[in-house]
Structures are given as structure tokens and as C-alpha cells.
């Protein structure tokens, strides 16, 4: 029997293995009924004037959608504002929105009404369980396929407490307290010493600003995660606190500027771009390094990799197209507008991204995306790699975070606009951003520092580890004009028209400024793109830091204005004192690190160097002032950055040793035996193979000398001593791969991993 395709109830396809039971509601693809569009009872009005219709053409609009496609089923499984409006009493719905805006608690009576409505809604969608879904302090690295969330499944049941029976029966139920709050063991999650076994209590609490959704048979409740003492041990809580800081300081700045006085709330938004690799699952399972570390520790580039620039935006391989279609359908179902999917630069590398929304909900959707991608890939015999650098020598993967800030009245702080008022707000906001990036430069770098990202930052696919601001060359000139005494307004934000030079094409509206892919923080029309975020990490903490440093910038400028300084002079002062952060040149050039050093910009090019700065007095102060972290929370996260790094590097070193000793060296011995009767044909094999043995012995010896005086010392030892030794082993093993008889090489090659699933 052969594997066969079936169509699931949601319209997506799944590959069934021989003998595997058919999922409920699924049918073989060859039995899936062809869609016959319904006949409209009356023709719709034509969207064109009668005189503009081509001769003989119908003026009726007969466009219909296939039944059950991903667009017709979109947003079915999300309990958003629309679902609330249709399931809640109007007064309860209104009070819920008011509480969300003010931060007031939802009343016990309204909690019960909400829980009852959500329970009925979720059961209609087939949910039998609910889960408080939270985001522990698990670091980057990608070894476990984007598993950066935590949850447990609780069935929708409770005892019938009114029964007088000693063994009380149970019934379907969803008590209100289970919707809003949960409790678990905080000591079993990474916590940096904030929890211990004898003081372990931690609580989940619903983030009311991130909609609930049903995935599979489970109602997911996005939650913050805090200890018994209120300290946070998750990624979401800092983002929520920083969103409050953005709103407080943004409204303060607008008041000091005497602008947009009707605004009552400031929102921050996120649109993420997720890059990843797709490989055959069968081959993935034969690579201990991919399983344990998320990246290949050994492996030689095939002769054809990405040098021909053949992969970017090329046609998706059929199996990958099916995977991405299925992911897209699942994400649409839970209300995530996953609008884009395409090939990326490296072979087997792809990207998907949604339309932006408020940051907390968007960050949650990214974590769900990684989960769904892993689930759907397994059904198709594929595996998704979220590590920043799965394959040496070709592009790695990032998670570009497009971040913006705006008022509830529609003003965008990062859009130049066409009026003097919007231009003035834009110029002022960028002064605050320049302040935040310059004064808290190390903090921004820390938020993307982890073992996986160290392999990517500064390569051809990612910005350097030096954090700078790219507002565009034209705006840079405008900043210098302001510093020299010029007015705040006057920056020409009008788009130009690019003429393709043919009569068949129209002119193309071009951005005001060119695009700079070497910048870690470039402006992109109406937002800034934080390009340094790693593909395996969540978005919450990077955006929280963006919010924090920008809020600090707004607080600083507000203080100047409240002290009586005119707006123009205050903005000019901030730009003058932070001018060195603005760089519009080539971030990949050899000259930039030297120039950055002259400007006083740090170059923290490894995780230990960055992590060392996280708990500085300056950073603790801004976290405290903005209401993000208490000092002990900062210390805990700094400790976890080192611990996570050490853990991952230790796993990588031990995995490499095992792969070489149990796979590579036996293959070398067998290959060398092929030349016992013709040693002159062996070439450099004896020398290379012996060198592997000696370098591996050196690596093993170095691992016995790891210092145990503290996590920081251990991290620097791994970074400066163990990693170079691993690279020395790898260089020799990769050279040996080109010498060993092909049938003897023990692991799937780069060529097989990247190309064999393209049919």
C-alpha cells in the first residue's frame, strides 16, 4: 500500500500513511466533491459603469468563493470583539472593553457571564478542554522546534456540588475562576532563582487584550505568568507592562506638545516576518545534531547552494506549498491574517507573515504559528527548523519585528504624514527613539542575544551586532538641519514615482527613503523594523524592550518640555546629544565597526558580552522607572541568559563528540581501508582523518576544564575556548565529508536535507 492524501473538514490536506485511521470527517482526495457554485437569485450590480463594460460582456458580478476554503472559514475559531458582540449582553461587552482600556478588574458577575458565553461558544466548535497558555523564560536556540510556550489541558467538567452523593457525579462546566486565573509550580520553569522548590507557587492570569481561540479540541487562554510575590517569570508580562509605559509616556508627551488632546490611549503594534527551513522528517531524525541542537554541527555545503540566487521568491516546492497552505488555513481559522508565504534566499528556506495587530496578541500568534507549523509538517512527513543557523555557509533565519506606535485617535508616531502637525509628531517621536536607542543601546542588543543568534548576526542575512538607527539619508540631513537651528517641519515626505519606461506599465510610487537591509533598526514608511530578532525566539521580549527604551525617550523629552523648553529646542537638544546613533551607510562594511567605536557605540558581538550588560545599574534604573522590572527580576533574567547559553553550548559539544566518535570516525576507517592496496590513491585522507582524532581529543580535554565558579565565567569559557575547538573539529570533519566514499558517510548530507523533498 502507498501513502495517500485526504481532505480534512477545514479544507486542508493531510498525507496518510498505509494503515493509518482516517481522521474524523476526512475523505480521500479523489472522493472530495467538486464544488458547484450556487445560482444567484438575482444578478448583483456591476461595479463598472455600463459604458465601460467591454462589448458583449456581462454586467453582473458572478464572483463566488469555493465552499469551505480558508477565506470563507477565516476567524471562525477566535473569540474576538465580533464574537463577544454576538454572544454577550451589550452592557457586559461594553464594560469588558472599558476595563481593558482602564485596567480595572472585571466584576465577579461579569466574569460569570463571560465564562458561560465562552463555554457555550467553545463547545459549539468542538472544544472539550481549555488551557491557560503562557510563555515561560525559555531561551532561543531552536532545538525544540519553537516550543516556547507552556500549557496544560483541563477538561470542561466539574463535580455536581449540589448532589448529596458521597461520590458526586460530574458534568460539563466552566467555572468563571478557571477562565481568569490558574496556578502551577513556578520552580519547574526557568526563573533565575525567583522560585525554589519550597516556595514554588506561580499563577497564570488571562491577558484580556489577547483573544481566546479554539485550536483542535482546546480553548486557548493567553496568560501572563507571575510568582506568589508578583514577580514575572515569563515573556508576556514585560510586554504588557511596557505597553502600559508606552501609553503613559505617550499621552504625557502629547500633552506637553499640546497635540492630539482627544487621545486616551497609545497602542503599540507588531507585524512579524517568520523565516524557517523545511526538511524531510525522515532525514531530520537521522541527524542527532538537528534533534538535540536545532542546527547541524557538521556538514559540507553542496556545490549548488544559494550562490545562483535561484531560490528567493521562486515557485514553492509542491510538498512545501501544501504545508504552507495548511498552516495558513489553520491560522486563518483562529483569526490570524497570515497574508504572505514565499521562498527565502537559501534552499529549503521559507517565510510566512501576517498583517500587524496590537503587539501582545501578535506575539501570541507567532508562538501559535510555530506550534501549528510543527504539527502540520509532521502530518506531511516534513520537519520545520526554527534555529537561526541550521546550515553553515548559507543564510540563516530571523524574525523581523515591524513595530509601530499610535494613538486610539489614529495618529501614527512613526509616519511622516502630509501635514505640519503629523510631520512635527514624527520628528519628535524619532528624537525620542534616537534617545532610547543611544542611551539603552546595550539593552536592545541584549534582547536578541542567545546562542542561536550568535551564528547569524553580522552575516549577509542579518544586521551586525552594533545597534544603530536608520531613518533614511534624507531624514538624516533634516536632523542635522534641526541641530543647526532649522525648523522641525520641512522634511519632504512625498513619495516619488518610479517610471519603468514602458507603455504597458504604470509608474510605481516609491518610498521616501531607500531600503537598508544592513541596518538593525531601519524605518519602513510607517514603522520601524527590528531586524536582529532571531527566528527561534518569541517576539514579546524584543518588543517589550523597544517599548521600554522609546517610553524612556518620551519621558526624557516630556521632562524638557514640562521644564519650559520650547519644542524645537528640546528636539534639537535630544538629536544633538544622541546624533551618533543615526547611521545610514553600509552596516556590513569593514569600516563600520571602526566608525561605531569612534562614536562610542558598543559592539557586543557575542551573547556573553551582551548578557554581561543586561543587569547594569543604568538598565535596572530604566526598568524600574518605566514599571517593567524590579531589580531582582532583572538579575534573574541576566542569570538565565548565561544559564541558557551554557546549557545549549554544552549540549552541542557533547552531541558533536558522539556524532564524530560513533559515525564519522568509523566511516573514516572503512574509507581508508579501501586504499590498503593502493595507498598512493589515498591522498590526504590519512592526515585529515588523524587530525580529526587529535582535535576531538583536544575538545574533550577542554570540556573537563570548564570553570564552575559562576555562570558568567562558564559562558565566557564556552564562547572563547570551547566554540573555537568545536569549529576546528568541524572544519576537519567537513573536509573529510568530501573525501569519504559517499555510501559510507553516516548522516544525511546538506544536499539531501535541502533538496530531496522538492518533488
GUNU-59247 format. One record per residue (C-alpha): residue in three letters; z negated, y, x. Coordinates in steps of 0.02 Angstrom, whole numbers, plus 50000, padded with zeros to 5 digits. Layout:
# residues N
ALAZYX/...
//
This chain:
# residues 759
UNK500005000050000/UNK500345017850055/UNK499355033750030/UNK499915043549876/UNK499735061149806/UNK498845065349643/UNK498655081549547/UNK496865086949511/UNK496335095849350/UNK496345112749438/UNK498175110449487/UNK497855106849671/UNK498495091149758/UNK497475077749846/UNK498035063449958/UNK497295046949900/UNK497025032750022/UNK497515014849971/UNK496225007549852/UNK495305024149828/UNK494725027649650/UNK495685041049556/UNK494625056949531/UNK494145061149353/UNK495565069949263/UNK496805067349404/UNK498515059449384/UNK499865053349504/UNK501025067349554/UNK502555058249488/UNK501725057449316/UNK501225075649311/UNK502105082949158/UNK503435095949188/UNK502975112449111/UNK503935118548961/UNK503625136948929/UNK503105141548753/UNK504365150948649/UNK503785168648616/UNK503625173048433/UNK504395189948466/UNK505255196948620/UNK504215208948723/UNK504875226348750/UNK505975228448904/UNK505145237649049/UNK506795246649079/UNK507705259848977/UNK509115252048877/UNK510415261648977/UNK509765254649142/UNK509965236249097/UNK511465227549177/UNK512885223849059/UNK512585207748965/UNK510785206349023/UNK509385202748900/UNK508175217148872/UNK506735205248830/UNK505425201448961/UNK505275182448960/UNK504205180249117/UNK502945166249093/UNK501715157649210/UNK501605138949240/UNK500175131449142/UNK498655128349250/UNK499225137249407/UNK497955145749519/UNK498265162949444/UNK498015157849263/UNK496375149149310/UNK495755162849426/UNK493985169449402/UNK493535155649281/UNK492015149949380/UNK491195166449431/UNK489775174449335/UNK490305192349369/UNK490165208149267/UNK491515202149147/UNK490615185749116/UNK488975194949091/UNK489765206448964/UNK490365191548862/UNK488765181248870/UNK487325193848871/UNK486665205948741/UNK487335223148782/UNK485615230648816/UNK485145216448935/UNK486775218349028/UNK486545237049043/UNK484755235349106/UNK485305222449233/UNK486585234649305/UNK485325248749308/UNK484065237849400/UNK485385232949526/UNK485755251149562/UNK483945256949569/UNK483165241549647/UNK481945239449504/UNK481425221549459/UNK482215212849310/UNK480915211349173/UNK480215193949129/UNK481005195048956/UNK482725199149027/UNK482525185649159/UNK482365172749021/UNK483885179448927/UNK484905179149089/UNK484375161549134/UNK484795154848960/UNK486515163248961/UNK486925157449137/UNK486355139749097/UNK487505138548945/UNK488955146349041/UNK488755134549190/UNK488575118949083/UNK490215122948994/UNK491025122449166/UNK490295105349203/UNK488855110749315/UNK487415098249317/UNK486435106049461/UNK486025122849535/UNK485705127949715/UNK484885142849797/UNK486205146349929/UNK485575155650082/UNK486085159350261/UNK484885153950399/UNK484915160550576/UNK486155147750640/UNK487185154850783/UNK489045154650819/UNK489945141050912/UNK490925132250777/UNK490305114950821/UNK489925110150641/UNK491445117350555/UNK490735133450488/UNK489165125750414/UNK488175141850421/UNK487355141150250/UNK485875131550179/UNK485545124450006/UNK484755110149910/UNK485355103549744/UNK484185104249593/UNK484705096049430/UNK484685106149269/UNK483185096649199/UNK481355099649162/UNK479975090049076/UNK479675092348890/UNK477995100548914/UNK477645100548727/UNK477615081548724/UNK475895073548713/UNK476505058148804/UNK475725053948972/UNK477485050549038/UNK478375065748974/UNK480235064448939/UNK481405076749022/UNK482795087448951/UNK484175098949005/UNK483385115449055/UNK483485130249174/UNK481825139849178/UNK482015158149224/UNK480915157149378/UNK482115144449453/UNK483545156849440/UNK482685170949531/UNK481545162649661/UNK481395146749762/UNK480265140149900/UNK480595129250052/UNK479995125350229/UNK480415140150341/UNK479835131650501/UNK481275119150498/UNK482565133050512/UNK482875143950666/UNK481565157650655/UNK481115163750830/UNK479275159950806/UNK479085168750638/UNK478645151950558/UNK477675137050626/UNK477265120050554/UNK475525125250497/UNK476175141650423/UNK477885136850357/UNK478135144550185/UNK479785153550154/UNK480615159549996/UNK482365161749927/UNK482695176149808/UNK484305179549712/UNK485415193349780/UNK485815200949611/UNK487295210349686/UNK488225194449733/UNK488895185049582/UNK488405167149545/UNK489805154349537/UNK490115136149497/UNK490855125449636/UNK491085107149595/UNK489625102049487/UNK488425115149557/UNK487945132849510/UNK487775142549673/UNK486485156649676/UNK486715167949829/UNK485005171749902/UNK484035181150033/UNK482805170750135/UNK481115177850188/UNK479455171250252/UNK477755171150169/UNK477445187850258/UNK479085195750203/UNK479955194550372/UNK481765189350358/UNK482415173450438/UNK484205174450376/UNK485835183950393/UNK485925191350217/UNK484295201150211/UNK484765212850355/UNK486425216250270/UNK485565220750107/UNK484295231750197/UNK485695240350293/UNK486645243350132/UNK485125252450066/UNK485065262650227/UNK486905267250209/UNK486595273250032/UNK485035283350077/UNK485785291850228/UNK487495294150148/UNK486755303349998/UNK485685313450116/UNK487215318650216/UNK488215323350061/UNK486755333950001/UNK486625342650169/UNK488515345750167/UNK488425351349983/UNK489815339049942/UNK490055326249802/UNK488405330249718/UNK488805318349574/UNK488715303149688/UNK487195292349654/UNK487555277549768/UNK488505273849929/UNK489335256849946/UNK489955247850100/UNK491445236250088/UNK492115221550186/UNK493805213350194/UNK493825198650315/UNK495265190050402/UNK494825172050446/UNK495765163350586/UNK495625144650616/UNK496525129350684/UNK497055114050585/UNK497185097150671/UNK497365079050612/UNK495645072150568/UNK496015055350647/UNK496345063650815/UNK494865075350796/UNK493725060250777/UNK494345053450944/UNK493805069151038/UNK491925069351071/UNK492065087351130/UNK492795093350965/UNK491485083750867/UNK489995089650972/UNK490565106751029/UNK491955112750915/UNK493095115451065/UNK494005105051194/UNK493055103951358/UNK494565096151445/UNK496405096851405/UNK498045102151481/UNK499225114051394/UNK500855106251338/UNK502435113251415/UNK502825121451248/UNK501325131051182/UNK501405149151122/UNK502485156951258/UNK504045156651149/UNK503175166651011/UNK503845154150885/UNK502315151350778/UNK501735168350714/UNK502245170750531/UNK503385155550542/UNK503525143350397/UNK501915133850366/UNK501995115250406/UNK502045105850239/UNK500355097350259/UNK499545113850307/UNK500425122950164/UNK499655110350044/UNK497945113050122/UNK498025131950115/UNK498695131349936/UNK497235120349883/UNK495975131749971/UNK496745146849889/UNK496655138849716/UNK494815134449739/UNK494395151949800/UNK495345159949655/UNK494355149049535/UNK492695156549596/UNK493365174349588/UNK493865177049768/UNK495595185349778/UNK496235175549929/UNK497855185149941/UNK498545180950114/UNK498945164850208/UNK500065163250360/UNK500345155550530/UNK499465163850675/UNK500075165650855/UNK499515149050931/UNK500215132250875/UNK499115124550738/UNK498265141450710/UNK498235149750540/UNK497425163950444/UNK496855167450268/UNK496095183350198/UNK495555190650030/UNK495565208049955/UNK494005217650005/UNK492435219749899/UNK490625225149924/UNK490005218150089/UNK488625206550030/UNK489755197349906/UNK491205197350029/UNK490145189950169/UNK489575176250049/UNK491365172350002/UNK491815169950185/UNK490465156850207/UNK491075148150050/UNK492855148950117/UNK492335139450274/UNK491485126250167/UNK492975124450050/UNK494185123550196/UNK493205109150272/UNK493095100050105/UNK494935101850063/UNK495525097350238/UNK494565080850232/UNK495485076050073/UNK497155077950163/UNK496685069050323/UNK496535085550416/UNK495125094950501/UNK494835113750518/UNK494185120750683/UNK493235137150670/UNK492755138450854/UNK493295154350941/UNK494235144851077/UNK494625126851032/UNK496045125851159/UNK496045133651332/UNK497575143751377/UNK498165148651204/UNK497495161351080/UNK495775158951007/UNK495165163750834/UNK494245178950770/UNK493615185450605/UNK494175203450592/UNK492965213050481/UNK493805227550392/UNK492355238950350/UNK492305254750244/UNK491045265950158/UNK491235275549996/UNK490325283649850/UNK490185277449672/UNK491245292649626/UNK492725286649729/UNK492585296149893/UNK493025286050048/UNK492145291750206/UNK493495284050316/UNK495075290150227/UNK495795306750293/UNK496375311850119/UNK497535326050073/UNK496295339950032/UNK495205350550144/UNK493655343050063/UNK494175324950097/UNK494765329450272/UNK493105337850310/UNK492145322550249/UNK493235311250357/UNK492995321750514/UNK491125322550482/UNK490985303850450/UNK491905299650611/UNK490705310750707/UNK489275300350635/UNK490215284450682/UNK490515290750859/UNK488655294350874/UNK488175277050810/UNK489395267650922/UNK488915277651077/UNK487035278051055/UNK486895259950997/UNK488365252851095/UNK487395237851160/UNK486805233550985/UNK488575232550919/UNK489055221351065/UNK487545210151034/UNK488065206250857/UNK489625197050917/UNK488805188951070/UNK488725170051066/UNK489345155551170/UNK490965153051074/UNK491485171251079/UNK491225172351268/UNK492815162151287/UNK493815174251180/UNK493295192351209/UNK494435201051332/UNK495835188351316/UNK497555192551246/UNK497005189251066/UNK495375199151064/UNK494685215951118/UNK493655217451277/UNK491765216451279/UNK491715235351305/UNK491385243451136/UNK492405259251105/UNK493085269050956/UNK494945270750919/UNK495285284250787/UNK497085286950845/UNK497835298250977/UNK498195312250855/UNK496405312350794/UNK495765311650972/UNK496695327851005/UNK495925335150846/UNK494175330450909/UNK494505339751071/UNK495085354750969/UNK493455354550869/UNK492415353351029/UNK493385368251096/UNK492895378550944/UNK494265374250819/UNK494005371150632/UNK493565354250557/UNK495105354050447/UNK496875354050512/UNK497125335750557/UNK498815331050485/UNK498545315050386/UNK500275314750308/UNK501205298550332/UNK502925299350411/UNK504455289850353/UNK505235277450473/UNK507125276150450/UNK507795258450477/UNK509535265750496/UNK510435255550363/UNK511065259650189/UNK510325243550117/UNK508535247950160/UNK507375261850110/UNK506315272150227/UNK504625264750273/UNK503045275150250/UNK502165273550418/UNK500335275650457/UNK499725292050527/UNK499175283550687/UNK499885268750782/UNK499025251850783/UNK497965247150936/UNK497595228450944/UNK496635230351108/UNK495285241051028/UNK493665233150963/UNK493475246550829/UNK495155254050776/UNK495485264750624/UNK496685256850498/UNK497125270250372/UNK495595269850258/UNK494395258450352/UNK493875252650525/UNK494245235250587/UNK492855227050689/UNK493995215350787/UNK492705207550902/UNK491855196350772/UNK492015177850812/UNK492835165650693/UNK491355153750678/UNK490015166650639/UNK489605174250471/UNK490095192150430/UNK488385197650368/UNK487545202250533/UNK489045211250611/UNK489245221950455/UNK487355224850448/UNK487445232150624/UNK488955242850578/UNK487965249550431/UNK486415252450537/UNK487245262350676/UNK488275272550551/UNK486725276350447/UNK485865281950607/UNK487325293450643/UNK487245300950469/UNK485355303350486/UNK485605312450652/UNK486935324150584/UNK485955327250424/UNK484475332550531/UNK485555345550619/UNK486185352350453/UNK484455352450374/UNK483855362050526/UNK485075376050484/UNK486545372250599/UNK488255375750519/UNK489285360250479/UNK490685364550601/UNK489475367350744/UNK488465351750705/UNK490025340750701/UNK490675348550862/UNK488995345550946/UNK488975327150896/UNK490755324550957/UNK490405333651120/UNK488865323051158/UNK489745306751116/UNK491525310551169/UNK491595296351296/UNK491555283151157/UNK493305288151099/UNK494665278651192/UNK496465277251132/UNK497255268551281/UNK497575250451328/UNK495955240551319/UNK496755226151415/UNK497215236651567/UNK496335233851733/UNK495935252351738/UNK494925252551576/UNK493335243751642/UNK493295256151787/UNK493545270851670/UNK492245264151549/UNK490985263051690/UNK491325281251734/UNK490985285651551/UNK489345276151553/UNK489945262951430/UNK489145245951461/UNK490215230651496/UNK489125216351435/UNK490405202651461/UNK489275187551433/UNK488055182651297/UNK486505182951411/UNK486925200551469/UNK487105206351289/UNK485605196951219/UNK484525204951353/UNK484825221851269/UNK484515217051088/UNK482635219751088/UNK482645235951188/UNK481465249951135/UNK482955260351076/UNK483605246450964/UNK481895242250894/UNK481665260550852/UNK483285262450755/UNK482975246250661/UNK481255252550612/UNK481875269850564/UNK483295263050456/UNK482185249950373/UNK483135234950441/UNK481885225550551/UNK480095226350606/UNK479865224250795/UNK479335206050779/UNK480935202150683/UNK481955209750825/UNK481035199450955/UNK481305183650854/UNK483185186350845/UNK483295190251030/UNK482415173951069/UNK483595164450952/UNK485125171851038/UNK484555164251202/UNK483995147851122/UNK485645145551032/UNK486625149051190/UNK485595136751292/UNK485735123251160/UNK487635124651148/UNK487905125151336/UNK486765110151360/UNK487725100151230/UNK489375105051310/UNK488835099751485/UNK488175082951429/UNK489715079651323/UNK490865083551468/UNK489925071551582/UNK490055057551454/UNK491915060451423/UNK492315060251609/UNK491235045351652/UNK491725034251505/UNK493525039851480/UNK494325049551621/UNK493675040251774/UNK494115022851705/UNK495865029351666/UNK496005036251843/UNK495505019451916/UNK496785010051812/UNK498135022651853/UNK497775021652039/UNK497935002752033/UNK499745004951981/UNK500115010852158/UNK499214997452259/UNK500884990152312/UNK501715007052338/UNK500365019052399/UNK501675031452457/UNK502065034852272/UNK500275038952228/UNK500475056652293/UNK498925067252269/UNK498115055452145/UNK496795048352264/UNK496245065652319/UNK496185072852142/UNK495275057852069/UNK493965057652207/UNK493705076252186/UNK493285073452003/UNK491905061552055/UNK491155073752179/UNK491235088852063/UNK490485078751921/UNK489055073452033/UNK488775091752077/UNK488715096451893/UNK487445082751856/UNK486375088552001/UNK486405106651939/UNK485805100951768/UNK484235093751847/UNK483785110951913/UNK483805120851751/UNK482345133051756/UNK481055131151619/UNK480115147351641/UNK480885155251486/UNK482425155251375/UNK483165170551461/UNK483095162951635/UNK483825146851568/UNK485275156251485/UNK485745165351644/UNK485695149051740/UNK486865140651615/UNK488015155751619/UNK488085159051805/UNK487845141451877/UNK488225127651752/UNK489775135451669/UNK490705137951836/UNK490295119951883/UNK490995113951717/UNK492575124051746/UNK492775115951917/UNK492685098651838/UNK493875103851702/UNK495185110651822/UNK495245093951911/UNK495245083551751/UNK496655094051679/UNK497635091551838/UNK497315072851827/UNK497975072751648/UNK499675077351719/UNK499575062751841/UNK498825048451740/UNK500025036451656/UNK500225042851478/UNK499655026751394/UNK498055026651496/UNK497455044251452/UNK495935041151341/UNK495925056151223/UNK497175064251105/UNK498145077551201/UNK498405095751157/UNK500185091351110/UNK499625078050986/UNK498235088850913/UNK499325104250888/UNK500985096750834/UNK500815079150762/UNK500345084950586/UNK501875096150567/UNK502825083350466/
//
